[in-house]
Amino acid sequence: MNQQNIDNFNTEKILIVRCGEVALKGMNKPYFERVLVERIRKNLANVKGAKITRKEGLIFVRVPTDSNMDEVTREVSKVFGVSSVSPAVEAASDIDAIGNEAVKVMNNLIEERGIRTFKVEAKRADKSFPVKSPDIARRIGASILKGCKVLKVDVHNPDCRIFVDLRADRTYIYEDKIHGLGGLPLGTNGKGLVLLSGGIDSPVAAWMMAKRGMLIDAVHFHSYPYTSPRAQQKVEELAEIVSSYCGRINMTVINLLPIQEAIVTNCPEDETTILVRRFMMRIAEKIAEKKRDMMLITGENLGQVASQTAEALVVTDQSVSMPVMRPLIGMDKVDIMDLAKEIGTYEKSIEPYEDCCTVFLPKHPVTKPRLEKILKSEEKLDVESLVDAAVASAEEKTVG
């Protein structure tokens, strides 16, 4: 390696990005990596001078030395498809050069955290390098002991572990492996429409499908004036939180009140919930077709409420031909709440604003509806006209 390249080391801050599940994609791996690079680049659009490259199964983010590395790390680690990230320094692939940089790293850790013990772990990706991985670790450890007199080696319970990743042209030295969100890059698995309410579940469902690489549109139903503008604003704020992970969300807003009033006037009270749900699905399907979404997404969880029993879900699905994804279907409610807290939607979801599903709620909703009875009740309604009128009245919003 020439002197100019060596002199260029450490003129930038470096973040090593690992791809996780993307690395298992075989012949399609380059496509997934390209999409992932573009998603990282988009998240770092506000970081001046950021450069993103991919090489040998890793992605490297380089930013100017005056960049806020905590912010860069945070933005990259929340990109779906990223399994872990590591702030690193680089050196020429030469034992002495690696040792010198490792000493600098350890001196910084001594000053910042007062560490006293360490362990070196080395990986030799370049098999032509004459020193094997265990010997690299030992020799770099010896350099650290020589350059940092206060340190001792502890292979079982060290204050810190230093990783040395030796490659053909340069070597990377790092301490932390900060977990990312994993999953697949956005846009690699089509587009879906989530039925987004102000509750805990549907924002989490949207997030989970986005984590699998799906772009997200949304439809929200309200019952104004029984529900307030502030309740709708709450949903838009939830969409804003979700959009911080999955990008801009195009949200369609529908007033469901005329349909609810028609059902309450003409149909048995105990069937109100399931009938309203079937209308919501029909309307969502129409909107999804217009937006070229591949499937509907809901936050339904088996057995959680009357409209989410196995029988009710079967009857609900009979109202549409489009596939319905329910990523939370087998999850425990506590687990859903924990995930909502993790992604930042929980506190907003529990704000006490009314929801359209609570309007005209029957005292004793049917929990095991029979399709033939529901279809007979729907004969009392002009289903097609009600659906078309709701779709025609839709309001479009862009969030994120």
Contacts in CASP RR format, 6 or more apart in sequence:
PFRMAT RR
TARGET T0000
AUTHOR 0000-0000-0000
METHOD contacts of the structure
MODEL  1
MNQQNIDNFNTEKILIVRCGEVALKGMNKPYFERVLVERIRKNLANVKGA
KITRKEGLIFVRVPTDSNMDEVTREVSKVFGVSSVSPAVEAASDIDAIGN
EAVKVMNNLIEERGIRTFKVEAKRADKSFPVKSPDIARRIGASILKGCKV
LKVDVHNPDCRIFVDLRADRTYIYEDKIHGLGGLPLGTNGKGLVLLSGGI
DSPVAAWMMAKRGMLIDAVHFHSYPYTSPRAQQKVEELAEIVSSYCGRIN
MTVINLLPIQEAIVTNCPEDETTILVRRFMMRIAEKIAEKKRDMMLITGE
NLGQVASQTAEALVVTDQSVSMPVMRPLIGMDKVDIMDLAKEIGTYEKSI
EPYEDCCTVFLPKHPVTKPRLEKILKSEEKLDVESLVDAAVASAEEKTVG
1 92 0 8 1.000
1 93 0 8 1.000
1 94 0 8 1.000
1 169 0 8 1.000
1 170 0 8 1.000
5 92 0 8 1.000
5 169 0 8 1.000
6 92 0 8 1.000
6 97 0 8 1.000
9 90 0 8 1.000
9 91 0 8 1.000
9 92 0 8 1.000
9 101 0 8 1.000
9 170 0 8 1.000
10 89 0 8 1.000
10 90 0 8 1.000
10 101 0 8 1.000
11 65 0 8 1.000
12 51 0 8 1.000
12 62 0 8 1.000
12 63 0 8 1.000
12 64 0 8 1.000
12 65 0 8 1.000
13 62 0 8 1.000
13 63 0 8 1.000
13 64 0 8 1.000
13 65 0 8 1.000
13 67 0 8 1.000
13 69 0 8 1.000
13 72 0 8 1.000
13 87 0 8 1.000
14 60 0 8 1.000
14 61 0 8 1.000
14 62 0 8 1.000
14 87 0 8 1.000
14 88 0 8 1.000
14 89 0 8 1.000
14 90 0 8 1.000
14 172 0 8 1.000
15 60 0 8 1.000
15 61 0 8 1.000
15 62 0 8 1.000
15 63 0 8 1.000
15 69 0 8 1.000
15 72 0 8 1.000
15 73 0 8 1.000
15 76 0 8 1.000
15 85 0 8 1.000
15 86 0 8 1.000
15 87 0 8 1.000
15 88 0 8 1.000
16 58 0 8 1.000
16 59 0 8 1.000
16 60 0 8 1.000
16 85 0 8 1.000
16 86 0 8 1.000
16 88 0 8 1.000
16 165 0 8 1.000
16 172 0 8 1.000
16 174 0 8 1.000
17 40 0 8 1.000
17 58 0 8 1.000
17 59 0 8 1.000
17 60 0 8 1.000
17 61 0 8 1.000
17 76 0 8 1.000
17 82 0 8 1.000
17 84 0 8 1.000
17 85 0 8 1.000
18 58 0 8 1.000
18 59 0 8 1.000
18 82 0 8 1.000
18 83 0 8 1.000
18 84 0 8 1.000
18 85 0 8 1.000
18 86 0 8 1.000
19 32 0 8 1.000
19 33 0 8 1.000
19 36 0 8 1.000
19 57 0 8 1.000
19 58 0 8 1.000
19 59 0 8 1.000
19 81 0 8 1.000
19 82 0 8 1.000
19 83 0 8 1.000
20 81 0 8 1.000
20 82 0 8 1.000
20 83 0 8 1.000
20 84 0 8 1.000
20 182 0 8 1.000
20 183 0 8 1.000
21 81 0 8 1.000
21 83 0 8 1.000
21 182 0 8 1.000
21 183 0 8 1.000
21 184 0 8 1.000
22 29 0 8 1.000
22 32 0 8 1.000
22 33 0 8 1.000
22 36 0 8 1.000
22 81 0 8 1.000
22 184 0 8 1.000
22 185 0 8 1.000
23 29 0 8 1.000
23 57 0 8 1.000
25 31 0 8 1.000
25 32 0 8 1.000
31 188 0 8 1.000
32 184 0 8 1.000
32 185 0 8 1.000
32 188 0 8 1.000
33 54 0 8 1.000
33 57 0 8 1.000
33 59 0 8 1.000
34 54 0 8 1.000
35 185 0 8 1.000
35 186 0 8 1.000
35 187 0 8 1.000
35 188 0 8 1.000
36 59 0 8 1.000
36 79 0 8 1.000
36 81 0 8 1.000
36 82 0 8 1.000
36 185 0 8 1.000
37 52 0 8 1.000
37 53 0 8 1.000
37 54 0 8 1.000
37 59 0 8 1.000
39 79 0 8 1.000
39 80 0 8 1.000
39 81 0 8 1.000
39 185 0 8 1.000
39 186 0 8 1.000
40 52 0 8 1.000
40 59 0 8 1.000
40 61 0 8 1.000
40 76 0 8 1.000
40 79 0 8 1.000
40 82 0 8 1.000
41 50 0 8 1.000
41 52 0 8 1.000
43 75 0 8 1.000
43 76 0 8 1.000
43 78 0 8 1.000
43 79 0 8 1.000
44 50 0 8 1.000
44 52 0 8 1.000
44 61 0 8 1.000
44 63 0 8 1.000
44 72 0 8 1.000
44 75 0 8 1.000
44 76 0 8 1.000
47 63 0 8 1.000
47 67 0 8 1.000
47 71 0 8 1.000
47 72 0 8 1.000
47 75 0 8 1.000
48 64 0 8 1.000
48 67 0 8 1.000
49 63 0 8 1.000
49 64 0 8 1.000
50 61 0 8 1.000
50 62 0 8 1.000
50 63 0 8 1.000
50 67 0 8 1.000
50 72 0 8 1.000
51 61 0 8 1.000
51 62 0 8 1.000
51 63 0 8 1.000
52 59 0 8 1.000
52 60 0 8 1.000
52 61 0 8 1.000
52 62 0 8 1.000
53 59 0 8 1.000
53 60 0 8 1.000
53 62 0 8 1.000
54 60 0 8 1.000
56 125 0 8 1.000
56 167 0 8 1.000
61 72 0 8 1.000
61 76 0 8 1.000
63 69 0 8 1.000
63 72 0 8 1.000
69 87 0 8 1.000
73 85 0 8 1.000
73 87 0 8 1.000
73 178 0 8 1.000
76 82 0 8 1.000
76 85 0 8 1.000
77 84 0 8 1.000
77 85 0 8 1.000
77 178 0 8 1.000
77 179 0 8 1.000
77 180 0 8 1.000
77 181 0 8 1.000
78 180 0 8 1.000
78 181 0 8 1.000
78 244 0 8 1.000
78 245 0 8 1.000
79 181 0 8 1.000
79 185 0 8 1.000
80 181 0 8 1.000
80 182 0 8 1.000
80 183 0 8 1.000
80 184 0 8 1.000
80 185 0 8 1.000
80 186 0 8 1.000
80 210 0 8 1.000
80 211 0 8 1.000
80 213 0 8 1.000
80 245 0 8 1.000
80 246 0 8 1.000
81 181 0 8 1.000
81 182 0 8 1.000
81 183 0 8 1.000
81 184 0 8 1.000
81 185 0 8 1.000
82 180 0 8 1.000
82 181 0 8 1.000
82 182 0 8 1.000
83 179 0 8 1.000
83 180 0 8 1.000
83 182 0 8 1.000
83 183 0 8 1.000
84 177 0 8 1.000
84 178 0 8 1.000
84 179 0 8 1.000
84 180 0 8 1.000
85 177 0 8 1.000
85 178 0 8 1.000
85 180 0 8 1.000
86 163 0 8 1.000
86 172 0 8 1.000
86 174 0 8 1.000
86 175 0 8 1.000
86 176 0 8 1.000
86 177 0 8 1.000
86 178 0 8 1.000
87 174 0 8 1.000
87 176 0 8 1.000
88 165 0 8 1.000
88 172 0 8 1.000
88 173 0 8 1.000
88 174 0 8 1.000
89 101 0 8 1.000
89 104 0 8 1.000
89 105 0 8 1.000
89 172 0 8 1.000
89 173 0 8 1.000
89 174 0 8 1.000
90 101 0 8 1.000
90 170 0 8 1.000
90 171 0 8 1.000
90 172 0 8 1.000
90 173 0 8 1.000
91 97 0 8 1.000
91 98 0 8 1.000
91 99 0 8 1.000
91 100 0 8 1.000
91 101 0 8 1.000
91 170 0 8 1.000
91 171 0 8 1.000
91 173 0 8 1.000
92 98 0 8 1.000
92 170 0 8 1.000
92 171 0 8 1.000
93 126 0 8 1.000
93 129 0 8 1.000
93 166 0 8 1.000
93 167 0 8 1.000
93 168 0 8 1.000
93 169 0 8 1.000
93 170 0 8 1.000
93 171 0 8 1.000
95 131 0 8 1.000
95 136 0 8 1.000
95 139 0 8 1.000
95 140 0 8 1.000
96 143 0 8 1.000
97 171 0 8 1.000
98 136 0 8 1.000
98 140 0 8 1.000
98 143 0 8 1.000
98 164 0 8 1.000
98 166 0 8 1.000
98 171 0 8 1.000
98 173 0 8 1.000
99 139 0 8 1.000
99 140 0 8 1.000
99 143 0 8 1.000
99 144 0 8 1.000
100 143 0 8 1.000
101 173 0 8 1.000
102 120 0 8 1.000
102 140 0 8 1.000
102 141 0 8 1.000
102 143 0 8 1.000
102 144 0 8 1.000
102 162 0 8 1.000
102 164 0 8 1.000
102 173 0 8 1.000
103 143 0 8 1.000
103 144 0 8 1.000
103 146 0 8 1.000
103 147 0 8 1.000
103 148 0 8 1.000
105 162 0 8 1.000
105 173 0 8 1.000
105 175 0 8 1.000
106 115 0 8 1.000
106 118 0 8 1.000
106 144 0 8 1.000
106 147 0 8 1.000
106 148 0 8 1.000
106 151 0 8 1.000
106 162 0 8 1.000
107 147 0 8 1.000
107 148 0 8 1.000
109 115 0 8 1.000
109 160 0 8 1.000
109 175 0 8 1.000
110 148 0 8 1.000
110 150 0 8 1.000
110 151 0 8 1.000
113 159 0 8 1.000
113 160 0 8 1.000
114 159 0 8 1.000
115 151 0 8 1.000
115 159 0 8 1.000
115 160 0 8 1.000
116 150 0 8 1.000
116 151 0 8 1.000
116 152 0 8 1.000
116 159 0 8 1.000
117 151 0 8 1.000
117 152 0 8 1.000
117 153 0 8 1.000
117 154 0 8 1.000
117 157 0 8 1.000
117 158 0 8 1.000
117 159 0 8 1.000
117 160 0 8 1.000
118 141 0 8 1.000
118 144 0 8 1.000
118 151 0 8 1.000
118 152 0 8 1.000
118 153 0 8 1.000
118 154 0 8 1.000
118 158 0 8 1.000
118 159 0 8 1.000
118 160 0 8 1.000
118 161 0 8 1.000
118 162 0 8 1.000
119 153 0 8 1.000
119 154 0 8 1.000
119 155 0 8 1.000
119 158 0 8 1.000
119 160 0 8 1.000
119 161 0 8 1.000
119 162 0 8 1.000
120 137 0 8 1.000
120 138 0 8 1.000
120 140 0 8 1.000
120 141 0 8 1.000
120 144 0 8 1.000
120 161 0 8 1.000
120 162 0 8 1.000
120 163 0 8 1.000
120 164 0 8 1.000
121 137 0 8 1.000
121 161 0 8 1.000
121 162 0 8 1.000
121 163 0 8 1.000
121 164 0 8 1.000
122 133 0 8 1.000
122 134 0 8 1.000
122 136 0 8 1.000
122 137 0 8 1.000
122 140 0 8 1.000
122 163 0 8 1.000
122 164 0 8 1.000
122 165 0 8 1.000
122 166 0 8 1.000
123 133 0 8 1.000
123 163 0 8 1.000
123 164 0 8 1.000
123 165 0 8 1.000
123 166 0 8 1.000
124 131 0 8 1.000
124 132 0 8 1.000
124 133 0 8 1.000
124 136 0 8 1.000
124 166 0 8 1.000
125 165 0 8 1.000
125 166 0 8 1.000
125 167 0 8 1.000
125 168 0 8 1.000
126 166 0 8 1.000
126 167 0 8 1.000
126 168 0 8 1.000
128 168 0 8 1.000
129 166 0 8 1.000
131 139 0 8 1.000
136 164 0 8 1.000
136 166 0 8 1.000
137 164 0 8 1.000
140 162 0 8 1.000
140 164 0 8 1.000
141 153 0 8 1.000
144 151 0 8 1.000
144 162 0 8 1.000
145 151 0 8 1.000
145 152 0 8 1.000
145 153 0 8 1.000
160 175 0 8 1.000
161 175 0 8 1.000
162 173 0 8 1.000
162 174 0 8 1.000
162 175 0 8 1.000
163 173 0 8 1.000
163 174 0 8 1.000
163 175 0 8 1.000
163 177 0 8 1.000
164 171 0 8 1.000
164 172 0 8 1.000
164 173 0 8 1.000
165 171 0 8 1.000
165 172 0 8 1.000
165 173 0 8 1.000
165 174 0 8 1.000
181 211 0 8 1.000
181 245 0 8 1.000
182 211 0 8 1.000
183 211 0 8 1.000
183 212 0 8 1.000
183 213 0 8 1.000
184 211 0 8 1.000
184 212 0 8 1.000
184 213 0 8 1.000
185 213 0 8 1.000
186 210 0 8 1.000
186 213 0 8 1.000
186 214 0 8 1.000
186 215 0 8 1.000
186 246 0 8 1.000
186 247 0 8 1.000
187 213 0 8 1.000
187 214 0 8 1.000
187 215 0 8 1.000
188 213 0 8 1.000
189 212 0 8 1.000
189 213 0 8 1.000
189 214 0 8 1.000
190 213 0 8 1.000
190 214 0 8 1.000
190 215 0 8 1.000
190 294 0 8 1.000
191 214 0 8 1.000
191 215 0 8 1.000
191 216 0 8 1.000
191 217 0 8 1.000
191 291 0 8 1.000
191 292 0 8 1.000
191 293 0 8 1.000
191 294 0 8 1.000
192 209 0 8 1.000
192 214 0 8 1.000
192 215 0 8 1.000
192 216 0 8 1.000
192 217 0 8 1.000
192 288 0 8 1.000
192 293 0 8 1.000
192 294 0 8 1.000
192 295 0 8 1.000
192 296 0 8 1.000
192 297 0 8 1.000
192 325 0 8 1.000
193 216 0 8 1.000
193 217 0 8 1.000
193 218 0 8 1.000
193 219 0 8 1.000
193 284 0 8 1.000
193 287 0 8 1.000
193 288 0 8 1.000
193 291 0 8 1.000
193 293 0 8 1.000
193 295 0 8 1.000
193 296 0 8 1.000
193 297 0 8 1.000
194 202 0 8 1.000
194 205 0 8 1.000
194 206 0 8 1.000
194 209 0 8 1.000
194 216 0 8 1.000
194 217 0 8 1.000
194 218 0 8 1.000
194 219 0 8 1.000
194 296 0 8 1.000
194 297 0 8 1.000
194 298 0 8 1.000
194 299 0 8 1.000
195 202 0 8 1.000
195 218 0 8 1.000
195 219 0 8 1.000
195 220 0 8 1.000
195 221 0 8 1.000
195 280 0 8 1.000
195 281 0 8 1.000
195 284 0 8 1.000
195 296 0 8 1.000
195 297 0 8 1.000
195 298 0 8 1.000
195 299 0 8 1.000
196 202 0 8 1.000
196 203 0 8 1.000
196 206 0 8 1.000
196 218 0 8 1.000
196 219 0 8 1.000
196 220 0 8 1.000
196 235 0 8 1.000
196 238 0 8 1.000
196 239 0 8 1.000
196 251 0 8 1.000
197 220 0 8 1.000
197 221 0 8 1.000
197 235 0 8 1.000
197 355 0 8 1.000
197 356 0 8 1.000
197 357 0 8 1.000
198 231 0 8 1.000
198 234 0 8 1.000
198 235 0 8 1.000
198 238 0 8 1.000
198 349 0 8 1.000
198 353 0 8 1.000
198 355 0 8 1.000
199 238 0 8 1.000
199 349 0 8 1.000
199 350 0 8 1.000
199 355 0 8 1.000
200 336 0 8 1.000
200 337 0 8 1.000
200 340 0 8 1.000
200 345 0 8 1.000
200 346 0 8 1.000
200 349 0 8 1.000
200 350 0 8 1.000
201 299 0 8 1.000
201 300 0 8 1.000
201 301 0 8 1.000
201 304 0 8 1.000
201 328 0 8 1.000
201 336 0 8 1.000
202 298 0 8 1.000
202 299 0 8 1.000
203 238 0 8 1.000
203 239 0 8 1.000
203 241 0 8 1.000
203 242 0 8 1.000
203 340 0 8 1.000
203 343 0 8 1.000
203 345 0 8 1.000
203 349 0 8 1.000
204 299 0 8 1.000
204 328 0 8 1.000
204 336 0 8 1.000
204 339 0 8 1.000
204 340 0 8 1.000
204 343 0 8 1.000
204 345 0 8 1.000
205 297 0 8 1.000
205 298 0 8 1.000
205 299 0 8 1.000
205 325 0 8 1.000
205 326 0 8 1.000
205 327 0 8 1.000
205 328 0 8 1.000
206 216 0 8 1.000
206 218 0 8 1.000
206 242 0 8 1.000
206 246 0 8 1.000
206 297 0 8 1.000
207 242 0 8 1.000
207 245 0 8 1.000
207 246 0 8 1.000
207 339 0 8 1.000
207 343 0 8 1.000
207 345 0 8 1.000
208 327 0 8 1.000
208 328 0 8 1.000
208 339 0 8 1.000
209 216 0 8 1.000
209 297 0 8 1.000
209 325 0 8 1.000
209 327 0 8 1.000
210 216 0 8 1.000
210 242 0 8 1.000
210 245 0 8 1.000
210 246 0 8 1.000
211 245 0 8 1.000
214 297 0 8 1.000
215 246 0 8 1.000
216 242 0 8 1.000
216 246 0 8 1.000
216 249 0 8 1.000
216 297 0 8 1.000
217 249 0 8 1.000
217 250 0 8 1.000
217 251 0 8 1.000
217 252 0 8 1.000
217 287 0 8 1.000
217 288 0 8 1.000
217 291 0 8 1.000
217 293 0 8 1.000
218 239 0 8 1.000
218 249 0 8 1.000
218 250 0 8 1.000
218 251 0 8 1.000
218 252 0 8 1.000
218 399 0 8 1.000
219 251 0 8 1.000
219 252 0 8 1.000
219 253 0 8 1.000
219 254 0 8 1.000
219 283 0 8 1.000
219 284 0 8 1.000
219 287 0 8 1.000
220 232 0 8 1.000
220 235 0 8 1.000
220 251 0 8 1.000
220 252 0 8 1.000
220 253 0 8 1.000
220 254 0 8 1.000
221 254 0 8 1.000
221 255 0 8 1.000
221 256 0 8 1.000
221 280 0 8 1.000
221 283 0 8 1.000
221 356 0 8 1.000
222 231 0 8 1.000
222 232 0 8 1.000
222 253 0 8 1.000
222 254 0 8 1.000
222 255 0 8 1.000
222 256 0 8 1.000
222 356 0 8 1.000
223 255 0 8 1.000
223 256 0 8 1.000
223 257 0 8 1.000
223 260 0 8 1.000
223 356 0 8 1.000
223 359 0 8 1.000
224 232 0 8 1.000
224 255 0 8 1.000
224 257 0 8 1.000
226 257 0 8 1.000
226 354 0 8 1.000
226 356 0 8 1.000
226 359 0 8 1.000
227 353 0 8 1.000
227 354 0 8 1.000
227 355 0 8 1.000
227 356 0 8 1.000
227 359 0 8 1.000
228 353 0 8 1.000
228 354 0 8 1.000
230 353 0 8 1.000
231 353 0 8 1.000
231 354 0 8 1.000
231 355 0 8 1.000
232 253 0 8 1.000
234 348 0 8 1.000
234 351 0 8 1.000
234 353 0 8 1.000
236 251 0 8 1.000
236 397 0 8 1.000
236 399 0 8 1.000
237 348 0 8 1.000
238 345 0 8 1.000
238 348 0 8 1.000
238 349 0 8 1.000
239 249 0 8 1.000
239 251 0 8 1.000
239 399 0 8 1.000
239 400 0 8 1.000
240 399 0 8 1.000
240 400 0 8 1.000
241 343 0 8 1.000
241 344 0 8 1.000
241 345 0 8 1.000
241 348 0 8 1.000
242 249 0 8 1.000
242 343 0 8 1.000
242 345 0 8 1.000
243 249 0 8 1.000
243 399 0 8 1.000
243 400 0 8 1.000
244 400 0 8 1.000
245 343 0 8 1.000
247 400 0 8 1.000
248 398 0 8 1.000
248 399 0 8 1.000
248 400 0 8 1.000
249 398 0 8 1.000
249 399 0 8 1.000
249 400 0 8 1.000
250 291 0 8 1.000
250 396 0 8 1.000
250 397 0 8 1.000
250 398 0 8 1.000
250 399 0 8 1.000
251 396 0 8 1.000
251 397 0 8 1.000
251 398 0 8 1.000
251 399 0 8 1.000
252 287 0 8 1.000
252 394 0 8 1.000
252 395 0 8 1.000
252 396 0 8 1.000
252 397 0 8 1.000
253 394 0 8 1.000
253 395 0 8 1.000
253 396 0 8 1.000
253 397 0 8 1.000
254 283 0 8 1.000
254 390 0 8 1.000
254 391 0 8 1.000
254 393 0 8 1.000
254 394 0 8 1.000
254 395 0 8 1.000
255 390 0 8 1.000
255 393 0 8 1.000
256 276 0 8 1.000
256 279 0 8 1.000
256 280 0 8 1.000
256 356 0 8 1.000
256 390 0 8 1.000
257 356 0 8 1.000
257 359 0 8 1.000
258 386 0 8 1.000
258 389 0 8 1.000
258 390 0 8 1.000
259 276 0 8 1.000
259 279 0 8 1.000
259 386 0 8 1.000
259 390 0 8 1.000
260 272 0 8 1.000
260 276 0 8 1.000
260 356 0 8 1.000
260 359 0 8 1.000
260 360 0 8 1.000
262 381 0 8 1.000
262 386 0 8 1.000
263 272 0 8 1.000
263 275 0 8 1.000
263 276 0 8 1.000
263 279 0 8 1.000
263 360 0 8 1.000
263 381 0 8 1.000
264 272 0 8 1.000
264 360 0 8 1.000
266 377 0 8 1.000
266 380 0 8 1.000
266 381 0 8 1.000
267 275 0 8 1.000
267 377 0 8 1.000
267 378 0 8 1.000
267 380 0 8 1.000
267 381 0 8 1.000
268 377 0 8 1.000
269 362 0 8 1.000
269 363 0 8 1.000
270 362 0 8 1.000
270 364 0 8 1.000
270 365 0 8 1.000
270 366 0 8 1.000
271 362 0 8 1.000
271 365 0 8 1.000
271 366 0 8 1.000
271 369 0 8 1.000
271 373 0 8 1.000
271 374 0 8 1.000
271 377 0 8 1.000
272 360 0 8 1.000
272 361 0 8 1.000
272 362 0 8 1.000
272 365 0 8 1.000
273 306 0 8 1.000
273 307 0 8 1.000
273 357 0 8 1.000
273 361 0 8 1.000
273 362 0 8 1.000
273 365 0 8 1.000
273 366 0 8 1.000
274 306 0 8 1.000
274 307 0 8 1.000
274 312 0 8 1.000
274 315 0 8 1.000
274 316 0 8 1.000
274 365 0 8 1.000
274 366 0 8 1.000
274 369 0 8 1.000
274 374 0 8 1.000
275 374 0 8 1.000
275 377 0 8 1.000
275 378 0 8 1.000
276 357 0 8 1.000
276 360 0 8 1.000
277 307 0 8 1.000
277 312 0 8 1.000
277 316 0 8 1.000
278 315 0 8 1.000
278 316 0 8 1.000
278 318 0 8 1.000
278 319 0 8 1.000
278 374 0 8 1.000
278 378 0 8 1.000
279 319 0 8 1.000
279 383 0 8 1.000
279 386 0 8 1.000
279 387 0 8 1.000
279 390 0 8 1.000
281 296 0 8 1.000
281 316 0 8 1.000
281 317 0 8 1.000
281 319 0 8 1.000
281 320 0 8 1.000
281 324 0 8 1.000
282 319 0 8 1.000
282 320 0 8 1.000
282 383 0 8 1.000
282 387 0 8 1.000
283 387 0 8 1.000
283 390 0 8 1.000
283 391 0 8 1.000
284 296 0 8 1.000
284 320 0 8 1.000
285 296 0 8 1.000
285 320 0 8 1.000
285 321 0 8 1.000
285 322 0 8 1.000
286 387 0 8 1.000
286 391 0 8 1.000
287 293 0 8 1.000
287 391 0 8 1.000
287 394 0 8 1.000
288 294 0 8 1.000
288 295 0 8 1.000
288 296 0 8 1.000
288 322 0 8 1.000
289 322 0 8 1.000
294 322 0 8 1.000
294 323 0 8 1.000
295 322 0 8 1.000
295 323 0 8 1.000
295 324 0 8 1.000
295 325 0 8 1.000
296 320 0 8 1.000
296 322 0 8 1.000
296 323 0 8 1.000
296 324 0 8 1.000
296 325 0 8 1.000
297 324 0 8 1.000
297 325 0 8 1.000
297 326 0 8 1.000
297 327 0 8 1.000
298 324 0 8 1.000
298 325 0 8 1.000
298 326 0 8 1.000
299 326 0 8 1.000
299 327 0 8 1.000
299 328 0 8 1.000
300 307 0 8 1.000
300 308 0 8 1.000
300 313 0 8 1.000
300 326 0 8 1.000
300 328 0 8 1.000
300 329 0 8 1.000
301 308 0 8 1.000
301 326 0 8 1.000
301 328 0 8 1.000
301 329 0 8 1.000
301 330 0 8 1.000
301 331 0 8 1.000
301 333 0 8 1.000
301 336 0 8 1.000
302 308 0 8 1.000
302 309 0 8 1.000
302 310 0 8 1.000
302 313 0 8 1.000
302 329 0 8 1.000
302 330 0 8 1.000
303 309 0 8 1.000
303 310 0 8 1.000
304 333 0 8 1.000
306 312 0 8 1.000
306 365 0 8 1.000
306 366 0 8 1.000
306 367 0 8 1.000
307 316 0 8 1.000
307 365 0 8 1.000
309 367 0 8 1.000
309 368 0 8 1.000
311 367 0 8 1.000
311 368 0 8 1.000
311 369 0 8 1.000
311 370 0 8 1.000
312 366 0 8 1.000
312 367 0 8 1.000
312 368 0 8 1.000
312 369 0 8 1.000
313 326 0 8 1.000
314 371 0 8 1.000
315 369 0 8 1.000
315 370 0 8 1.000
315 371 0 8 1.000
315 374 0 8 1.000
316 324 0 8 1.000
317 324 0 8 1.000
318 371 0 8 1.000
328 336 0 8 1.000
337 346 0 8 1.000
340 346 0 8 1.000
340 349 0 8 1.000
341 347 0 8 1.000
END
